[in-house]
């Protein structure tokens, strides 16, 4: 995720290898190919680059001519992700996992549309960031509730509560990092912000759901999210020279 779009910093636009002279139909096709190929995000993980974004691109090319805004697509992606959490809670684990994967694919489309239509905005980035947190909470809670219903003796509910609390704490820490008054955002902070919108875990959920091992994902989520915000706090401490930064608002 481009940090500048959220913090209000100006983003530099560079044509790079996208621009080329248009002289015939072949050059038009090549220009279109280069344009679409350039529409990537800093937050893209391996699954995004090789699965979600290529699949989502077909939908992007259809919706670019439809009366849908990137923000509307973001809302749809979030709602689909939340619905997947409900399916998990109802113990439709594989169906929920497939729906979560569809949400991840749609989540790539809003960025494509925003960039190709020059409609990138701070509101759009916030919708994407906050929406992802709602999806994470719905999925973690849904998997936990569904597994607990299947096996009341499992620690699923405790792990789910841990994962949900970890998401909330992680989001609060990231907000704190983004509000820092330093003129330059440390690369570590940027990578953490990108990680909050990483969709790679959706494929892992799908594979584990098919294998009937979703409890392994819940263990990873229940512990991993806390490691995430602890690392974020350590970065804050390091970048502040040994003490967490205090913004002007809280002073």
Secondary structure, DSSP 8 states (H G I E B T S, - for coil): --HHHHHT-------TTS-----SHHHHHHHHHHHHHH---TT--HHIIIIIHHHHHHHHHHHTTTT--HHHHHHHHHHHHHHHHHHHHTT-HHHHHHHHHHHHHHHHHHHHHHHHTT---HHHHHHHHHHHHHHHHHHHHHHHHHHHHH-TTSSHHHHHHHHHHHHHHHHHHHHHHHT---SS--HHHHHHHHHTT--THHHHHHHHHHHT-HHHHHHHHHHHHHHHHHHHHHHHHHHTTSS----TTT-
